[in-house]
């Protein structure tokens, strides 16, 4: 029986664990099992591994090791940055295209008596720094704008926003989950006070992340317990996960030095060039600076969910920006914020590459997608309506 070829192009959702990362982690599940807060040999062995990982993450971000706080992932890191600073009566500026880790935190802040301004994006998905400047108020405490969008890969003008934050003397947080490890990041250059990362987006395990906290930034903890992570995040450290994050950060930094981002961009561009030849297809976010591994394309006249399922049945894993809410398929908030019609937003797919992907896998996708799109369009009454609406 022939085994189906399977190609994974959903690395913005999660990345496979690299063999080198797994190898680094394995000893800390068994032989090096100590609690990193214990002062005996076993504990100090674990502590040394945690601190080595902290140095690796700091090097990837251009930060000091003491400025890295380990968390359970990107969502916790974003929440710690926001709720660790904001109190009732404070004002926060964010954007309409943020990850729900920030958007839903903003909604909760509003329920607590805080004010939140959501600045728009243009048709490419880019925030205008002037809109951030105009949103400033006397009680503004924090600006929170993501580094790269999780659906489109669009990069935001961090340095300009950082200058605005510095001039206004407000805190500046960025969700860097999708950008770190894919493009060079330096927290001083971006001017960030806080930056969130997630391990499973850079080939580390799920369940571990980190928050960069600039020296002198006082955060109230979200968890109360011991004095772990310099009293910023209570709880016994996840030593194997942290070791994995540290190794993945080291590999990501070395990969950027070798130009792996350019290799990913070349594969991404090949996918775009080929699939744009398909009738009534285009790139969401075209013309904006983007991370090298991600493209978001619309295929007029098709439900994106149906296309994801049809491609998966043939061995290609991609994703749609649409989300399920109360049993109904809602169009992506990111794509609608960019001005896309609901039907085009629902017809959009994200292709996101990882360092494990190959040119042969790109060739497979380029052959498969047009075939499946043609078949679904032939079956779909939406295609005729889409042609009329163009």
C-alpha positions in Angstrom: 0.0 0.0 0.0 1.4 3.4 -1.0 1.8 5.9 1.7 0.4 9.3 0.9 2.9 12.1 0.7 2.2 14.7 3.3 3.5 18.3 3.1 3.1 20.7 6.0 2.7 24.4 5.1 1.1 25.6 8.4 4.2 26.7 10.3 2.6 29.9 11.5 0.2 27.7 13.6 3.0 25.5 15.0 6.3 24.2 13.8 7.7 20.7 14.1 10.3 20.1 16.8 13.8 20.1 15.3 15.8 17.0 16.1 18.6 19.1 17.6 16.0 20.7 20.0 14.6 17.3 21.0 18.1 16.0 21.6 18.9 19.0 23.9 15.7 18.5 25.8 15.7 14.8 26.4 18.2 14.7 29.4 16.0 17.1 31.3 13.0 14.7 31.3 14.9 12.0 33.1 18.5 12.1 34.3 18.7 15.9 34.9 15.3 16.1 36.7 16.1 18.7 39.4 14.0 21.7 40.4 15.9 24.8 39.2 15.2 26.5 42.5 16.9 23.8 44.6 20.4 24.6 45.9 21.7 21.0 45.7 23.6 19.5 42.8 20.4 18.3 40.9 18.8 21.7 41.2 21.9 23.7 40.2 22.3 21.4 37.2 18.8 22.4 36.1 19.4 26.1 37.0 22.5 26.2 34.8 20.5 24.8 31.8 17.8 27.5 32.4 20.3 30.3 32.5 22.1 29.0 29.4 18.7 29.1 27.6 18.0 32.6 28.9 21.3 33.7 27.4 20.4 32.2 24.0 17.0 33.8 23.9 18.6 37.2 24.9 21.1 36.9 22.1 18.4 36.3 19.6 16.6 39.5 20.7 19.7 41.7 21.3 18.7 41.8 25.0 20.3 41.2 28.4 19.7 37.7 29.9 18.2 39.4 33.0 15.5 40.9 30.8 14.1 37.6 29.7 11.1 36.1 31.6 10.1 32.5 30.7 6.4 31.9 30.3 4.0 29.2 29.1 3.8 30.7 25.7 3.1 33.8 23.6 -0.4 34.4 25.1 0.8 34.4 28.6 3.7 36.7 27.6 1.3 39.2 26.0 -1.1 39.1 28.9 1.8 39.6 31.4 3.0 42.6 29.5 -0.5 44.2 29.4 -2.0 43.3 32.7 1.3 43.7 34.5 1.2 47.4 33.6 -2.4 48.6 33.1 -4.7 49.7 35.9 -8.3 51.1 35.8 -8.3 54.5 34.2 -5.3 53.9 32.0 -5.5 54.2 28.2 -4.0 51.6 25.8 -3.4 51.9 22.1 -3.5 48.8 19.9 -4.5 47.9 16.4 -7.5 46.2 14.7 -5.4 43.3 13.4 -3.8 42.0 16.6 -3.8 38.4 17.7 -6.6 37.6 20.1 -4.1 37.3 22.9 -4.0 41.1 22.7 -7.5 41.9 21.4 -9.3 39.9 24.0 -7.0 41.3 26.7 -8.1 44.7 25.5 -11.8 43.8 25.8 -11.2 42.6 29.3 -9.4 45.9 30.2 -12.4 47.8 29.0 -14.6 45.8 31.4 -12.2 46.8 34.2 -12.6 50.5 33.5 -9.7 51.1 31.1 -9.9 52.8 27.8 -8.6 51.1 24.6 -8.1 52.7 21.2 -7.9 50.4 18.1 -6.1 52.1 15.3 -6.9 50.9 11.8 -4.7 49.5 9.0 -4.5 50.3 5.3 -5.4 47.9 2.5 -2.0 46.2 2.9 -2.6 45.6 6.6 -0.1 48.2 7.8 -0.6 50.6 10.7 0.0 54.3 10.0 2.3 55.6 12.8 0.5 58.9 12.6 -2.7 57.2 13.7 -0.9 55.9 16.7 0.4 59.4 17.4 -3.1 61.0 17.1 -4.6 58.3 19.4 -2.3 59.4 22.3 -4.0 60.9 25.4 -2.9 62.3 28.7 -3.7 59.0 30.4 -2.1 56.7 27.7 0.1 54.1 29.5 0.8 51.5 26.8 1.1 51.1 23.0 0.8 47.5 21.9 1.3 46.8 18.2 2.3 43.4 16.8 5.6 43.0 15.0 4.3 40.7 12.3 0.7 39.6 11.6 -0.1 35.9 12.2 -2.4 35.7 9.2 -0.7 37.8 6.5 2.9 38.0 7.7 2.8 41.8 7.3 5.4 43.6 9.3 4.5 46.8 11.2 6.7 50.0 11.3 8.1 49.2 14.8 10.9 51.7 14.9 8.6 54.6 14.0 6.1 53.5 16.6 8.9 53.1 19.1 10.0 56.7 18.6 6.4 57.9 19.1 6.2 55.9 22.4 9.6 57.3 23.6 8.5 60.9 22.7 5.3 60.4 24.6 7.0 58.6 27.5 4.6 55.6 27.4 5.4 51.9 27.5 5.8 50.1 24.2 4.9 46.4 23.8 5.0 44.2 20.7 3.7 40.7 20.1 6.8 39.3 18.3 5.6 35.7 18.1 5.4 35.5 14.3 8.5 37.6 13.6 11.2 36.4 16.0 13.4 33.8 14.4 12.2 34.7 10.9 13.6 38.2 10.6 16.4 39.9 12.6 15.1 41.5 15.8 16.8 43.9 18.1 14.8 45.2 21.0 16.9 48.4 21.3 16.5 49.2 17.6 12.7 48.7 17.9 12.7 50.7 21.1 10.5 48.0 22.8 9.9 47.9 26.5 8.2 44.5 26.2 8.3 41.8 23.5 6.5 38.4 23.5 7.8 35.3 21.8 6.5 31.7 21.6 8.6 28.5 21.4 6.5 26.5 19.1 6.7 29.1 16.3 10.5 28.6 16.0 10.7 24.8 16.2 10.7 24.6 20.0 8.0 22.7 21.9 4.5 23.9 22.6 3.9 25.3 26.1 6.9 27.5 26.5 7.6 31.2 25.6 9.2 34.3 26.9 8.7 38.0 27.5 11.4 40.5 27.1 11.1 43.1 29.8 13.4 46.1 29.5 15.5 46.8 32.6 13.6 49.2 34.9 10.1 48.2 33.7 8.2 47.2 36.8 5.5 44.6 36.1 2.9 43.3 38.5 2.9 39.5 38.4 -0.2 37.7 37.1 0.6 34.6 39.2 1.3 34.7 42.9 3.6 32.2 44.5 7.4 31.8 44.7 10.0 34.3 43.6 10.7 32.6 40.3 11.8 34.6 37.3 12.9 37.6 39.5 9.4 37.6 41.1 7.8 38.3 37.7 6.4 34.9 37.0 5.8 32.5 39.9 5.9 28.7 39.4 8.5 26.0 39.0 10.3 26.5 35.6 9.5 24.1 32.8 13.1 23.1 32.4 12.9 20.8 29.4 10.7 23.3 27.6 13.0 26.2 28.4 16.0 24.2 27.3 14.2 23.5 24.0 13.4 27.2 23.6 17.0 28.1 24.2 18.3 25.6 21.6 15.7 26.7 19.1 16.7 30.4 19.7 20.3 29.5 19.1 19.5 27.7 15.9 17.2 30.5 14.7 20.0 33.1 15.2 22.5 31.0 13.4 20.0 30.4 10.6 19.5 34.1 10.1 23.2 34.6 10.0 23.4 32.0 7.2 20.6 33.6 5.2 17.9 31.0 5.8 15.3 33.8 5.8 16.3 34.4 2.1 15.8 30.8 1.3 12.3 30.8 2.9 11.4 34.0 1.0 12.5 32.4 -2.3 10.2 29.5 -1.7 7.3 31.8 -0.6 7.8 33.9 -3.7 7.7 30.8 -6.0 4.4 29.8 -4.4 3.0 33.3 -4.9 4.2 33.6 -8.5 2.7 30.3 -9.5 -0.6 30.6 -7.7 -1.3 34.1 -8.9 -1.5 32.6 -12.3 -4.7 30.9 -11.2 -7.8 32.9 -12.3 -9.2 35.3 -9.8 -6.4 34.8 -7.3 -4.3 37.4 -5.5 -2.1 38.0 -2.4 -3.5 39.7 0.7 -0.9 42.1 2.0 0.9 42.4 -1.3 3.2 45.5 -1.4 3.8 45.5 2.3 7.0 44.4 4.1 6.4 40.8 5.3 8.1 38.0 7.1 9.7 35.6 4.6 7.8 32.5 5.3 4.2 33.5 5.0 1.8 34.3 2.2 -2.0 34.8 2.4 -3.9 34.3 -0.9 -7.5 34.6 -1.9 -9.2 32.2 -4.4 -12.4 33.9 -5.5 -15.6 31.8 -5.5 -14.4 29.1 -3.0 -15.0 28.7 0.7 -11.6 28.6 2.3 -12.6 25.9 4.8 -13.6 23.6 1.9 -10.3 24.2 0.2 -8.3 23.5 3.3 -10.1 20.1 3.7 -9.7 19.2 0.0 -6.0 20.0 0.1 -5.5 18.0 3.3 -7.2 15.0 1.7 -4.5 15.2 -1.0 -1.7 15.6 1.6 -1.1 19.4 1.8 -1.7 21.1 5.2 -2.5 24.8 5.0 -4.9 27.0 7.0 -7.6 29.6 6.6 -7.9 32.9 8.6 -11.5 32.2 9.2 -12.5 31.2 12.8 -15.6 29.3 14.2 -17.7 31.3 16.5 -21.0 30.0 18.0 -21.2 27.5 15.2 -20.9 30.1 12.4 -17.9 30.7 10.2 -16.9 34.3 10.6 -14.5 36.0 8.2 -11.1 36.9 9.5 -11.0 40.1 11.5 -7.5 40.8 10.0 -8.7 40.6 6.4 -11.9 42.5 7.0 -9.9 45.2 8.8 -7.8 45.4 5.6 -11.0 46.2 3.6 -11.6 42.7 2.1 -15.2 41.8 1.3 -16.5 39.0 3.6 -16.6 36.5 0.7 -13.0 37.3 -0.3 -11.9 37.0 3.3 -13.6 33.6 3.5 -11.9 32.5 0.3 -8.4 33.2 1.7 -5.7 30.7 2.7 -2.4 31.1 4.6 0.6 29.2 3.4 3.4 29.3 6.0 6.8 27.6 5.5 9.3 26.3 8.0 13.0 25.5 7.9 12.2 21.8 7.3 10.3 22.5 4.0 11.9 21.8 0.6 11.7 23.0 -3.0 10.2 19.6 -3.9 7.4 20.3 -1.4 6.8 23.7 -3.0 6.6 22.0 -6.4 4.0 19.6 -5.0 1.9 22.5 -3.7 2.2 24.4 -7.0 0.9 21.4 -8.9 -1.9 20.5 -6.5 -3.5 23.8 -5.5 -4.6 24.9 -9.0 -6.1 21.4 -9.7 -8.1 21.5 -6.4 -9.2 25.1 -6.9 -10.5 24.3 -10.4 -12.4 21.3 -9.1 -14.1 23.2 -6.3 -15.0 26.1 -8.5 -16.7 23.8 -10.9 -18.8 22.5 -8.0 -19.4 25.9 -6.3 -22.2 28.3 -7.1 -20.1 31.0 -5.4 -17.7 31.2 -8.3 -20.3 32.5 -10.7 -21.4 35.1 -8.1 -17.8 36.1 -7.5 -17.2 36.7 -11.2 -20.3 39.0 -11.3 -19.1 40.9 -8.3 -15.6 41.7 -9.6 
